[in-house]
């Protein structure tokens, strides 16, 4: 049987996937008032080159004219010419926020936060950025920090209002979602069931893939998730996959911890026939260790039924993992570890696995984001015939933001599986280009 890349779409930007599964969209009524506070009164406070000063003034003029894209370009130019004042970074953040470049806005406001006198304003605006990303939990972490760093009564009042203190609860938030479509080429197509490779084709083919995911809240703590995935190969129809999944989760807050417990259901077909069905229970938790460092942990138990000739997949899987997310200016880093025990009817698929992964995401040139991923996994199979294997995966992605909702992406992924069993010893290259959107 065949082998290669993943059978489900991995969005080019990690945050895009989280939008559809972990968040709801809040209201932003207070955003324009506070975002305008510093901009209209800020100019270069220190001596700078004439070019930097001129670019700052050009940015201010463009902003006041409503041309936020041009304003951001000019402010970035002032930065590149040596100006690096808190006012400039704040104005970069404001302009980036206005055009929907939230990664750049976040980096700029975090730079502003290092100036004690402006920390409260920066924290508030970082909260607004997270609201725009549909992550109210992260937003509230920033809003809750405002009171402790500023005596500005209006700013403290706005932060308290966002936290829901002393105001009528906001109406129920509507659903949010993610949609993605891509086309590409795989030079060694493989059949993959989650983390298990069932076969390698040793053949190349073109493909199209699509993913759709939705999330909607039920009351204060409950949420429902649902989605669909499709992978269609041009010639190797035996590898075509389609899947549906859905679930529910309950979220609660304890001290600084944000935790979820939930259930997930999934059904997948292969070339139009039943492939597998899954039922899973999970619990996950996370907390902010400091303003730029976030820790997460997760356990998931899956009960799997292999269908038709894939009945060897029937069994259970335990997954335990954790990660650290670190933000530094316009860089985001993630370091993760995952431990897995798979116990299936087919011993040749049953294995104990350890995986380390590192991701880095960098925003640059206003609308561009570069993503690099690397992982190394060791699998020790129950079957002596399979022995063990070491799998290395490397990937590069480039994304261009078109608007606050739409972006286009390019992605390249390389896989090298060094296995004792010759059948599973392979390399593969996968190229994908497409478009994705938050809904």
C-alpha positions in Angstrom: 0.0 0.0 0.0 1.1 3.7 -0.5 2.8 6.5 1.6 3.5 10.3 1.8 2.2 13.6 3.2 -0.7 14.2 5.5 -4.2 13.1 4.7 -5.7 16.2 6.3 -4.9 19.8 5.4 -2.6 21.6 7.7 -3.3 25.4 7.3 -0.3 27.4 6.3 -0.6 29.6 9.3 -1.1 27.9 12.7 -3.3 30.7 14.0 -5.8 30.2 11.1 -6.5 26.7 12.3 -7.1 27.8 15.9 -9.6 30.4 14.8 -12.0 27.7 13.6 -11.6 25.4 16.6 -10.9 27.4 19.8 -12.6 30.8 19.7 -15.6 33.0 19.3 -15.9 36.6 17.9 -16.5 39.4 20.5 -17.7 42.9 20.0 -15.2 45.7 19.4 -17.2 48.9 20.2 -14.4 50.5 22.2 -11.6 49.9 19.7 -11.6 53.1 17.6 -11.6 55.5 20.5 -8.6 54.1 22.3 -6.6 53.4 19.1 -6.8 57.0 18.2 -5.5 58.3 21.5 -1.8 58.5 20.9 -1.7 58.9 17.2 -3.1 62.4 16.7 -0.7 63.8 19.3 2.5 62.0 18.7 5.5 63.2 16.7 9.2 62.4 16.8 10.3 63.3 20.3 14.0 63.0 19.6 16.4 64.0 16.9 16.5 61.6 13.9 17.7 61.7 10.4 15.8 63.9 8.0 14.7 60.9 6.0 13.2 59.2 9.1 11.4 62.4 10.2 10.0 62.9 6.7 8.7 59.4 6.6 7.0 59.8 10.0 5.3 62.9 8.8 4.2 61.2 5.6 2.8 58.3 7.6 0.9 60.8 9.8 -0.6 62.5 6.8 -1.6 59.2 5.1 -3.2 58.0 8.3 -5.2 61.2 8.8 -6.3 60.8 5.1 -7.5 57.2 5.9 -4.9 55.5 3.8 -3.7 53.1 6.5 -1.7 50.9 4.1 0.4 53.8 2.9 0.7 55.0 6.5 2.1 51.7 7.7 4.5 51.7 4.8 5.8 55.1 5.7 6.1 54.3 9.4 8.0 51.1 8.6 10.3 53.2 6.5 10.9 55.6 9.3 11.8 52.6 11.5 14.3 51.4 8.9 15.9 54.8 8.8 16.7 54.7 12.5 13.7 56.1 14.3 12.6 53.8 17.1 10.5 55.8 19.5 7.5 54.4 21.4 5.2 56.8 19.4 6.5 55.3 16.1 5.9 51.7 17.3 2.5 52.6 18.5 1.5 54.2 15.2 2.8 51.2 13.4 0.6 49.1 15.6 -2.4 51.3 15.0 -2.0 51.3 11.2 -1.4 47.6 11.1 -4.5 47.0 13.1 -6.6 49.2 10.8 -5.6 47.1 7.7 -6.0 43.7 9.5 -2.3 42.9 9.9 -2.7 41.7 13.5 0.6 39.9 13.7 2.4 43.2 13.0 0.1 45.1 15.3 0.8 42.7 18.1 4.6 43.0 17.7 4.4 46.8 17.6 2.3 47.0 20.7 4.5 44.6 22.6 7.4 46.9 21.8 5.4 49.8 23.2 4.7 47.9 26.4 8.4 48.0 27.3 7.9 51.7 27.9 6.5 51.9 31.5 4.4 55.0 30.9 2.6 53.4 27.9 2.3 49.8 29.1 -1.4 50.2 30.0 -2.3 51.6 26.6 -0.2 48.9 24.9 -1.9 46.1 26.9 -5.3 47.4 26.1 -4.6 47.5 22.4 -3.1 44.0 22.6 -6.4 42.9 24.0 -8.1 44.5 21.0 -5.8 42.6 18.7 -6.8 39.3 20.3 -10.5 40.2 20.0 -10.0 40.7 16.3 -8.4 37.2 16.2 -11.5 35.8 17.9 -9.6 34.8 21.0 -11.5 36.4 24.0 -9.5 34.4 26.6 -6.2 35.9 25.4 -7.8 39.3 25.1 -9.0 39.2 28.7 -5.5 38.3 29.9 -4.3 41.6 28.4 -7.3 43.7 29.6 -6.8 42.4 33.1 -3.2 43.7 33.2 -4.2 47.3 32.4 -5.3 48.3 35.9 -2.0 47.3 37.5 0.2 49.5 35.3 -1.7 52.7 34.7 -3.6 55.4 36.7 -5.4 56.6 33.6 -9.1 56.4 34.8 -10.5 56.3 31.2 -8.2 53.6 30.2 -8.9 51.5 33.3 -12.6 52.0 32.7 -12.4 50.8 29.1 -10.5 47.7 30.1 -13.0 47.0 32.9 -15.8 47.3 30.4 -14.1 44.8 28.1 -13.8 42.4 31.0 -17.6 42.8 31.6 -17.4 44.6 34.9 -20.3 46.9 35.6 -22.0 46.6 32.2 -24.8 44.5 30.7 -23.5 41.2 29.3 -22.8 41.3 25.6 -25.2 39.4 23.3 -24.3 35.8 22.4 -21.4 35.7 20.0 -22.0 34.3 16.6 -20.3 31.4 15.0 -16.8 31.7 13.4 -15.1 29.4 10.9 -12.1 28.6 8.7 -12.1 27.7 5.0 -9.1 26.7 2.9 -8.5 25.4 -0.6 -5.2 24.3 -2.2 -3.7 22.5 -5.1 -0.3 20.9 -5.3 2.0 18.1 -6.3 3.2 15.1 -4.2 6.2 13.1 -5.5 5.5 10.1 -3.3 1.8 9.8 -2.4 1.1 7.9 0.8 -2.0 6.7 2.6 -2.1 8.2 6.1 -4.4 7.6 9.0 -3.7 10.3 11.5 -0.1 9.6 12.5 0.0 6.1 11.0 1.3 5.5 7.5 -0.4 2.5 5.9 1.3 2.4 2.6 3.6 4.1 0.1 2.8 4.5 -3.6 6.3 5.3 -4.9 4.3 7.4 -7.4 3.9 11.1 -8.0 0.5 12.9 -8.5 -1.2 16.3 -8.5 -3.9 16.9 -5.9 -6.6 19.3 -4.7 -7.5 19.7 -1.1 -10.1 21.6 0.9 -11.0 22.1 4.5 -14.0 23.7 6.2 -14.4 24.2 10.0 -16.9 25.9 12.2 -17.2 26.8 15.9 -20.2 28.1 17.8 -20.8 28.9 21.5 -23.6 27.4 23.6 -24.0 29.7 26.6 -20.9 30.9 28.6 -18.8 27.8 28.6 -19.9 25.2 26.0 -18.9 25.2 22.3 -19.6 23.0 19.3 -17.1 22.3 16.6 -17.7 20.7 13.2 -15.8 20.4 9.9 -15.0 18.5 6.7 -11.8 17.6 4.8 -11.4 16.5 1.2 -8.2 15.3 -0.6 -8.5 14.4 -4.3 -5.7 13.0 -6.4 -5.7 13.5 -10.1 -4.8 9.8 -11.0 -4.2 7.9 -7.8 -7.9 7.6 -6.8 -7.1 4.9 -4.3 -5.7 7.6 -2.1 -8.6 10.0 -2.3 -9.9 10.8 1.2 -13.0 12.6 2.6 -13.8 13.1 6.2 -16.4 14.7 8.6 -15.8 15.5 12.2 -17.6 17.2 15.1 -17.5 17.6 18.8 -18.3 19.6 21.9 -16.1 21.1 24.6 -16.6 22.7 28.0 -14.2 25.5 29.1 -13.5 26.7 32.6 -11.1 29.1 34.2 -9.2 28.5 37.4 -6.8 31.1 38.7 -4.5 31.7 35.6 -5.4 28.4 33.9 -7.7 28.0 30.9 -8.9 24.5 30.5 -11.1 22.5 28.2 -12.6 19.0 28.3 -14.5 17.6 25.3 -15.5 14.8 23.0 -14.8 14.4 19.2 -16.3 12.2 16.6 -14.9 11.5 13.1 -15.6 9.5 10.0 -13.3 9.1 7.0 -13.8 7.5 3.6 -11.1 6.2 1.1 -11.9 6.3 -2.6 -15.6 6.6 -1.6 -15.7 3.6 0.7 -15.6 3.6 4.6 -12.0 3.9 5.9 -12.3 4.5 9.7 -14.5 6.0 12.4 -13.1 7.6 15.5 -14.4 8.6 19.0 -12.1 10.6 21.2 -12.1 12.2 24.7 -9.7 15.0 25.5 -8.6 17.4 28.2 -6.3 20.3 27.7 -5.1 23.3 29.8 -2.8 26.3 29.4 -1.6 29.4 31.2 0.5 32.4 30.7 3.9 32.0 32.4 4.8 35.6 31.6 3.7 38.2 29.1 5.6 36.6 26.2 5.5 32.9 27.2 2.5 30.5 27.2 2.4 26.9 28.3 -0.1 24.2 27.1 -0.8 20.6 27.9 -3.1 18.0 26.4 -4.2 14.4 26.8 -6.5 12.6 24.3 -7.9 9.1 24.2 -9.1 7.7 20.8 -11.2 4.6 20.1 -10.9 3.7 16.4 -12.8 1.3 14.2 -11.0 0.3 11.0 -13.6 -0.3 8.2 -13.7 -2.8 5.3 -10.1 -4.0 4.5 -8.7 -1.6 7.1 -10.0 -3.5 10.1 -6.4 -3.8 11.4 -6.7 -0.1 12.4 -9.3 -1.0 15.0 -8.0 -0.2 18.5 -7.1 2.5 20.9 -4.6 5.4 21.0 -3.3 7.5 23.9 -1.7 10.9 23.3 0.0 13.1 25.8 1.7 16.3 24.9 2.8 19.8 25.8 4.1 22.9 24.3 5.7 26.3 25.0 4.8 29.3 22.9 7.2 32.3 23.0 6.6 35.6 21.3 9.5 37.9 20.6 8.8 41.2 18.6 7.4 40.0 15.3 8.5 36.4 15.9 6.4 33.5 17.3 8.1 30.3 18.4 6.7 27.0 19.6 8.4 24.0 21.1 6.4 20.8 21.5 6.7 17.2 22.7 4.2 14.4 22.1 4.1 10.9 23.6 1.8 8.3 21.9 0.8 4.7 22.5 -1.1 3.0 19.7 -2.6 -0.4 20.3 -4.4 -1.8 17.2 -5.6 -5.2 16.1 -2.7 -5.2 13.6 0.6 -5.4 15.5 2.5 -4.0 12.5 0.7 -0.6 13.2 0.9 -0.7 17.0 3.7 1.5 18.3 5.0 3.7 21.0 6.1 7.1 19.7 8.1 10.1 20.9 8.0 13.4 18.9 9.8 16.7 19.3 8.7 19.7 17.2 9.8 23.3 16.7 7.9 26.0 14.8 8.9 29.6 14.0 6.6 32.2 12.5 7.9 35.6 11.4 5.8 38.6 10.1 7.6 41.0 7.8 7.0 43.6 5.1 3.6 44.5 6.4 1.5 41.7 4.9 3.9 38.7 4.7 4.4 35.8 7.1 7.0 33.1 6.9 6.5 29.8 8.8 9.1 27.2 9.4 8.4 23.8 11.0 10.6 20.9 12.0 9.9 17.7 13.8 11.6 14.4 14.7 9.7 11.3 15.7 10.8 7.9 16.9 8.4 4.9 16.6 9.0 1.5 18.3 6.6 -1.0 16.8 5.2 -4.0 18.7 5.9 -6.2 15.7 9.5 -7.4 15.5 9.2 -7.4 11.7 8.8 -3.6 11.7 11.4 -2.8 14.3 11.6 1.0 14.7 11.8 4.1 12.5 12.9 7.7 12.7 10.8 10.2 10.8 12.0 13.8 10.1 9.6 16.4 8.7 10.6 19.9 7.5 8.3 22.5 6.1 8.3 26.1 4.9 5.3 28.2 4.3 4.8 31.8 3.0 1.6 33.7 3.5 0.4 37.0 2.0 -2.5 38.7 3.8 -5.0 40.2 1.4 -7.5 41.5 4.0 -8.5 40.9 7.6 -10.2 37.7 6.4 -8.4 36.4 3.3 -4.8 35.2 2.7 -2.9 33.2 0.1 -0.2 30.7 0.9 2.6 28.6 -0.5 3.9 25.6 1.3 6.7 23.0 0.9 7.0 19.9 3.0 9.8 17.3 3.1 9.5 13.9 4.8 12.3 11.4 5.4 11.3 8.2 7.1 14.3 6.0 8.1 12.7 2.6 8.9 14.0 -0.9 9.7 11.3 -2.3 7.5 12.1 -1.5 3.8 8.4 -1.1 3.0 8.2 2.0 5.1 11.6 3.5 4.3 10.9 6.5 2.1 11.3 10.2 1.3 8.6 12.6 0.0 8.3 16.2 -1.2 4.9 18.0 -1.3 4.2 21.4 -2.7 0.9 23.3 -2.1 -0.5 26.7 -3.1 -3.9 28.0 -2.1 -6.2 30.5 -0.4 -7.7 30.5 3.1 -10.1 32.7 5.0 -11.6 33.2 8.4 -15.4 33.2 8.1 
